[in-house]
Amino acid sequence: MTLEFPNENAAYRAARDELLDAEADLRQRTEEVAAMRRALPPGGEVPQDYLFHDMAGRPVRFSDLFADGQDTLALYSFMVGTDETAPCPMCTGLVDALDGAAPHIRARIGLEVGIGGSSTQAAQVTAARGWKHIRALSFAGTDYNRSYHGESPDGAQWPMLNVFQRGDGVIRHFWATELFAREWSGHPRHMDPAWPLWTFLDWSPAGRGDFFPALRYGNVDP
Protein backbone atom coordinates (compact mmCIF):
# COMPACT_ATOMS: atom_id res chain seq x y z
CA MET A 1 0.00 0.00 0.00
CA THR A 2 1.32 3.43 -0.95
CA LEU A 3 0.15 6.51 0.87
CA GLU A 4 0.01 10.04 -0.52
CA PHE A 5 -0.48 13.27 1.39
CA PRO A 6 -1.92 16.62 0.22
CA ASN A 7 0.24 18.51 -2.29
CA GLU A 8 3.28 16.22 -2.08
CA ASN A 9 5.32 15.99 -5.28
CA ALA A 10 6.90 13.04 -7.05
CA ALA A 11 10.38 13.80 -5.71
CA TYR A 12 9.13 13.72 -2.13
CA ARG A 13 7.22 10.47 -2.67
CA ALA A 14 10.19 8.75 -4.32
CA ALA A 15 12.52 9.76 -1.47
CA ARG A 16 9.94 8.80 1.13
CA ASP A 17 9.42 5.37 -0.42
CA GLU A 18 13.17 4.77 -0.39
CA LEU A 19 13.25 5.77 3.28
CA LEU A 20 10.25 3.53 3.95
CA ASP A 21 12.17 0.55 2.58
CA ALA A 22 15.07 1.41 4.90
CA GLU A 23 12.68 1.72 7.87
CA ALA A 24 11.19 -1.69 7.06
CA ASP A 25 14.69 -3.19 6.88
CA LEU A 26 15.52 -1.63 10.24
CA ARG A 27 12.38 -3.08 11.77
CA GLN A 28 13.29 -6.52 10.44
CA ARG A 29 16.81 -6.20 11.82
CA THR A 30 15.39 -5.11 15.19
CA GLU A 31 13.30 -8.30 15.26
CA GLU A 32 16.36 -10.39 14.39
CA VAL A 33 18.41 -8.78 17.18
CA ALA A 34 15.58 -9.37 19.67
CA ALA A 35 15.56 -13.06 18.69
CA MET A 36 19.33 -13.23 19.22
CA ARG A 37 18.87 -11.70 22.66
CA ARG A 38 16.20 -14.22 23.62
CA ALA A 39 18.50 -17.05 22.51
CA LEU A 40 21.38 -16.07 24.80
CA PRO A 41 22.75 -18.98 26.86
CA PRO A 42 22.33 -18.78 30.66
CA GLY A 43 24.19 -15.86 32.19
CA GLY A 44 26.16 -15.80 35.42
CA GLU A 45 24.46 -16.64 38.68
CA VAL A 46 23.87 -13.58 40.89
CA PRO A 47 26.56 -13.91 43.58
CA GLN A 48 24.43 -12.92 46.56
CA ASP A 49 20.92 -11.97 47.62
CA TYR A 50 21.70 -8.24 47.87
CA LEU A 51 20.14 -6.32 50.72
CA PHE A 52 18.78 -3.04 49.40
CA HIS A 53 16.61 -0.48 51.21
CA ASP A 54 13.40 1.20 50.14
CA MET A 55 12.63 4.92 50.42
CA ALA A 56 11.61 4.51 54.07
CA GLY A 57 14.85 2.73 54.91
CA ARG A 58 13.24 -0.71 55.15
CA PRO A 59 15.35 -3.65 53.95
CA VAL A 60 14.44 -5.23 50.62
CA ARG A 61 16.13 -8.39 49.38
CA PHE A 62 17.08 -8.61 45.73
CA SER A 63 15.13 -11.87 45.43
CA ASP A 64 12.00 -10.12 46.70
CA LEU A 65 11.99 -7.76 43.71
CA PHE A 66 10.62 -10.55 41.54
CA ALA A 67 6.84 -10.22 41.47
CA ASP A 68 4.69 -13.25 42.22
CA GLY A 69 4.41 -15.43 39.15
CA GLN A 70 7.11 -13.50 37.24
CA ASP A 71 10.64 -14.71 36.69
CA THR A 72 12.13 -11.68 34.93
CA LEU A 73 13.35 -8.47 36.57
CA ALA A 74 14.61 -5.29 34.90
CA LEU A 75 16.68 -3.19 37.31
CA TYR A 76 17.88 0.26 36.23
CA SER A 77 20.84 1.95 37.93
CA PHE A 78 19.88 5.64 38.18
CA MET A 79 22.67 8.20 38.46
CA VAL A 80 22.50 10.08 41.75
CA GLY A 81 25.77 10.65 43.55
CA THR A 82 26.32 9.56 47.12
CA ASP A 83 26.52 13.22 48.17
CA GLU A 84 23.69 15.77 47.89
CA THR A 85 24.19 16.49 44.21
CA ALA A 86 21.20 16.74 41.85
CA PRO A 87 20.13 13.64 39.94
CA CYS A 88 21.32 13.11 36.38
CA PRO A 89 18.93 14.93 33.99
CA MET A 90 19.30 12.15 31.40
CA CYS A 91 18.42 9.40 33.89
CA THR A 92 15.62 11.57 35.27
CA GLY A 93 14.09 12.04 31.83
CA LEU A 94 14.22 8.31 31.17
CA VAL A 95 12.62 7.35 34.48
CA ASP A 96 9.97 10.06 34.01
CA ALA A 97 8.94 8.13 30.89
CA LEU A 98 9.23 4.73 32.56
CA ASP A 99 6.98 5.87 35.41
CA GLY A 100 4.03 6.17 33.06
CA ALA A 101 4.82 2.87 31.34
CA ALA A 102 5.59 0.95 34.55
CA PRO A 103 2.11 -0.56 35.11
CA HIS A 104 2.13 -1.95 31.57
CA ILE A 105 5.71 -3.25 31.87
CA ARG A 106 4.98 -4.88 35.21
CA ALA A 107 2.08 -6.79 33.71
CA ARG A 108 4.78 -8.80 31.95
CA ILE A 109 8.06 -8.42 33.89
CA GLY A 110 9.35 -6.81 37.09
CA LEU A 111 10.74 -3.27 36.91
CA GLU A 112 12.68 -1.41 39.59
CA VAL A 113 15.02 1.59 39.78
CA GLY A 114 17.89 1.97 42.22
CA ILE A 115 20.51 4.56 43.14
CA GLY A 116 23.93 4.38 44.73
CA GLY A 117 22.90 6.98 47.31
CA SER A 118 20.85 6.73 50.48
CA SER A 119 17.19 5.90 51.05
CA THR A 120 16.63 9.57 51.86
CA GLN A 121 17.98 10.59 48.48
CA ALA A 122 15.81 7.98 46.78
CA ALA A 123 12.74 9.38 48.52
CA GLN A 124 13.68 12.97 47.69
CA VAL A 125 14.14 12.27 44.00
CA THR A 126 10.90 10.30 43.80
CA ALA A 127 8.92 13.06 45.54
CA ALA A 128 10.52 15.83 43.48
CA ARG A 129 9.62 14.12 40.22
CA GLY A 130 6.15 13.06 41.34
CA TRP A 131 6.66 9.46 40.27
CA LYS A 132 3.55 7.43 40.93
CA HIS A 133 4.57 3.97 39.81
CA ILE A 134 8.35 3.89 40.24
CA ARG A 135 9.81 3.33 43.68
CA ALA A 136 13.50 4.14 43.96
CA LEU A 137 15.66 1.77 45.96
CA SER A 138 18.98 2.44 47.65
CA PHE A 139 21.92 0.24 46.68
CA ALA A 140 24.08 1.86 49.38
CA GLY A 141 26.12 -0.59 51.43
CA THR A 142 26.19 -3.22 48.69
CA ASP A 143 28.50 -3.88 45.77
CA TYR A 144 25.60 -4.43 43.36
CA ASN A 145 26.28 -1.27 41.37
CA ARG A 146 29.99 -2.03 41.12
CA SER A 147 29.38 -5.65 40.12
CA TYR A 148 26.74 -4.83 37.52
CA HIS A 149 28.43 -1.74 36.08
CA GLY A 150 26.19 0.98 37.48
CA GLU A 151 29.34 2.43 39.04
CA SER A 152 32.86 2.95 37.75
CA PRO A 153 35.96 1.70 39.61
CA ASP A 154 36.52 5.24 40.94
CA GLY A 155 32.97 5.46 42.34
CA ALA A 156 31.33 7.51 39.58
CA GLN A 157 27.74 6.56 38.79
CA TRP A 158 26.87 5.03 35.41
CA PRO A 159 23.45 4.49 33.83
CA MET A 160 22.85 0.79 33.31
CA LEU A 161 19.83 -1.44 32.81
CA ASN A 162 20.31 -5.06 33.87
CA VAL A 163 17.81 -7.83 33.27
CA PHE A 164 17.75 -10.92 35.48
CA GLN A 165 16.01 -14.26 35.09
CA ARG A 166 14.90 -16.66 37.81
CA GLY A 167 14.53 -20.38 37.27
CA ASP A 168 15.13 -23.68 39.07
CA GLY A 169 15.78 -21.82 42.30
CA VAL A 170 18.62 -19.75 40.78
CA ILE A 171 18.72 -16.09 39.70
CA ARG A 172 20.97 -15.38 36.74
CA HIS A 173 22.00 -12.32 34.83
CA PHE A 174 20.31 -12.33 31.43
CA TRP A 175 21.29 -9.13 29.59
CA ALA A 176 22.45 -5.53 30.07
CA THR A 177 22.69 -2.35 28.03
CA GLU A 178 26.41 -2.78 27.42
CA LEU A 179 26.45 -0.64 24.31
CA PHE A 180 27.83 2.27 26.33
CA ALA A 181 31.10 0.32 26.59
CA ARG A 182 31.63 0.37 22.80
CA GLU A 183 33.30 3.19 20.94
CA TRP A 184 30.63 5.67 19.87
CA SER A 185 30.59 9.19 18.51
CA GLY A 186 28.61 11.34 20.93
CA HIS A 187 26.06 9.91 23.36
CA PRO A 188 26.23 6.09 23.41
CA ARG A 189 22.43 5.78 23.05
CA HIS A 190 22.34 2.47 24.87
CA MET A 191 18.99 3.29 26.52
CA ASP A 192 17.37 4.88 23.46
CA PRO A 193 15.07 1.92 22.65
CA ALA A 194 13.39 2.34 26.06
CA TRP A 195 12.96 6.09 25.73
CA PRO A 196 10.32 7.64 23.41
CA LEU A 197 11.93 11.09 23.65
CA TRP A 198 14.68 10.26 21.18
CA THR A 199 12.38 8.49 18.74
CA PHE A 200 10.12 11.52 18.55
CA LEU A 201 13.04 13.90 18.05
CA ASP A 202 14.50 11.63 15.37
CA TRP A 203 11.13 11.83 13.57
CA SER A 204 11.39 15.64 13.42
CA PRO A 205 13.06 17.67 10.63
CA ALA A 206 15.92 18.89 12.85
CA GLY A 207 16.43 15.57 14.64
CA ARG A 208 17.80 15.45 18.16
CA GLY A 209 20.68 17.82 17.41
CA ASP A 210 22.62 18.64 20.58
CA PHE A 211 19.52 18.47 22.82
CA PHE A 212 19.85 16.98 26.29
CA PRO A 213 17.02 16.75 28.82
CA ALA A 214 16.87 19.17 31.73
CA LEU A 215 15.39 18.87 35.20
CA ARG A 216 13.25 21.95 34.48
CA TYR A 217 12.22 23.94 31.40
CA GLY A 218 11.69 27.56 32.40
CA ASN A 219 8.88 27.58 34.96
CA VAL A 220 7.52 24.23 33.81
CA ASP A 221 8.24 21.03 35.72
CA PRO A 222 8.48 18.01 33.38
C-alpha positions in Angstrom: 0.0 0.0 0.0 1.3 3.4 -1.0 0.1 6.5 0.9 0.0 10.0 -0.5 -0.5 13.3 1.4 -1.9 16.6 0.2 0.2 18.5 -2.3 3.3 16.2 -2.1 5.3 16.0 -5.3 6.9 13.0 -7.0 10.4 13.8 -5.7 9.1 13.7 -2.1 7.2 10.5 -2.7 10.2 8.7 -4.3 12.5 9.8 -1.5 9.9 8.8 1.1 9.4 5.4 -0.4 13.2 4.8 -0.4 13.2 5.8 3.3 10.3 3.5 4.0 12.2 0.5 2.6 15.1 1.4 4.9 12.7 1.7 7.9 11.2 -1.7 7.1 14.7 -3.2 6.9 15.5 -1.6 10.2 12.4 -3.1 11.8 13.3 -6.5 10.4 16.8 -6.2 11.8 15.4 -5.1 15.2 13.3 -8.3 15.3 16.4 -10.4 14.4 18.4 -8.8 17.2 15.6 -9.4 19.7 15.6 -13.1 18.7 19.3 -13.2 19.2 18.9 -11.7 22.7 16.2 -14.2 23.6 18.5 -17.0 22.5 21.4 -16.1 24.8 22.8 -19.0 26.9 22.3 -18.8 30.7 24.2 -15.9 32.2 26.2 -15.8 35.4 24.5 -16.6 38.7 23.9 -13.6 40.9 26.6 -13.9 43.6 24.4 -12.9 46.6 20.9 -12.0 47.6 21.7 -8.2 47.9 20.1 -6.3 50.7 18.8 -3.0 49.4 16.6 -0.5 51.2 13.4 1.2 50.1 12.6 4.9 50.4 11.6 4.5 54.1 14.8 2.7 54.9 13.2 -0.7 55.1 15.3 -3.7 53.9 14.4 -5.2 50.6 16.1 -8.4 49.4 17.1 -8.6 45.7 15.1 -11.9 45.4 12.0 -10.1 46.7 12.0 -7.8 43.7 10.6 -10.5 41.5 6.8 -10.2 41.5 4.7 -13.3 42.2 4.4 -15.4 39.1 7.1 -13.5 37.2 10.6 -14.7 36.7 12.1 -11.7 34.9 13.3 -8.5 36.6 14.6 -5.3 34.9 16.7 -3.2 37.3 17.9 0.3 36.2 20.8 2.0 37.9 19.9 5.6 38.2 22.7 8.2 38.5 22.5 10.1 41.8 25.8 10.7 43.6 26.3 9.6 47.1 26.5 13.2 48.2 23.7 15.8 47.9 24.2 16.5 44.2 21.2 16.7 41.8 20.1 13.6 39.9 21.3 13.1 36.4 18.9 14.9 34.0 19.3 12.2 31.4 18.4 9.4 33.9 15.6 11.6 35.3 14.1 12.0 31.8 14.2 8.3 31.2 12.6 7.4 34.5 10.0 10.1 34.0 8.9 8.1 30.9 9.2 4.7 32.6 7.0 5.9 35.4 4.0 6.2 33.1 4.8 2.9 31.3 5.6 1.0 34.5 2.1 -0.6 35.1 2.1 -2.0 31.6 5.7 -3.2 31.9 5.0 -4.9 35.2 2.1 -6.8 33.7 4.8 -8.8 31.9 8.1 -8.4 33.9 9.4 -6.8 37.1 10.7 -3.3 36.9 12.7 -1.4 39.6 15.0 1.6 39.8 17.9 2.0 42.2 20.5 4.6 43.1 23.9 4.4 44.7 22.9 7.0 47.3 20.9 6.7 50.5 17.2 5.9 51.0 16.6 9.6 51.9 18.0 10.6 48.5 15.8 8.0 46.8 12.7 9.4 48.5 13.7 13.0 47.7 14.1 12.3 44.0 10.9 10.3 43.8 8.9 13.1 45.5 10.5 15.8 43.5 9.6 14.1 40.2 6.2 13.1 41.3 6.7 9.5 40.3 3.5 7.4 40.9 4.6 4.0 39.8 8.3 3.9 40.2 9.8 3.3 43.7 13.5 4.1 44.0 15.7 1.8 46.0 19.0 2.4 47.6 21.9 0.2 46.7 24.1 1.9 49.4 26.1 -0.6 51.4 26.2 -3.2 48.7 28.5 -3.9 45.8 25.6 -4.4 43.4 26.3 -1.3 41.4 30.0 -2.0 41.1 29.4 -5.6 40.1 26.7 -4.8 37.5 28.4 -1.7 36.1 26.2 1.0 37.5 29.3 2.4 39.0 32.9 3.0 37.8 36.0 1.7 39.6 36.5 5.2 40.9 33.0 5.5 42.3 31.3 7.5 39.6 27.7 6.6 38.8 26.9 5.0 35.4 23.4 4.5 33.8 22.8 0.8 33.3 19.8 -1.4 32.8 20.3 -5.1 33.9 17.8 -7.8 33.3 17.7 -10.9 35.5 16.0 -14.3 35.1 14.9 -16.7 37.8 14.5 -20.4 37.3 15.1 -23.7 39.1 15.8 -21.8 42.3 18.6 -19.8 40.8 18.7 -16.1 39.7 21.0 -15.4 36.7 22.0 -12.3 34.8 20.3 -12.3 31.4 21.3 -9.1 29.6 22.4 -5.5 30.1 22.7 -2.3 28.0 26.4 -2.8 27.4 26.4 -0.6 24.3 27.8 2.3 26.3 31.1 0.3 26.6 31.6 0.4 22.8 33.3 3.2 20.9 30.6 5.7 19.9 30.6 9.2 18.5 28.6 11.3 20.9 26.1 9.9 23.4 26.2 6.1 23.4 22.4 5.8 23.0 22.3 2.5 24.9 19.0 3.3 26.5 17.4 4.9 23.5 15.1 1.9 22.6 13.4 2.3 26.1 13.0 6.1 25.7 10.3 7.6 23.4 11.9 11.1 23.7 14.7 10.3 21.2 12.4 8.5 18.7 10.1 11.5 18.5 13.0 13.9 18.1 14.5 11.6 15.4 11.1 11.8 13.6 11.4 15.6 13.4 13.1 17.7 10.6 15.9 18.9 12.8 16.4 15.6 14.6 17.8 15.5 18.2 20.7 17.8 17.4 22.6 18.6 20.6 19.5 18.5 22.8 19.9 17.0 26.3 17.0 16.7 28.8 16.9 19.2 31.7 15.4 18.9 35.2 13.2 22.0 34.5 12.2 23.9 31.4 11.7 27.6 32.4 8.9 27.6 35.0 7.5 24.2 33.8 8.2 21.0 35.7 8.5 18.0 33.4 
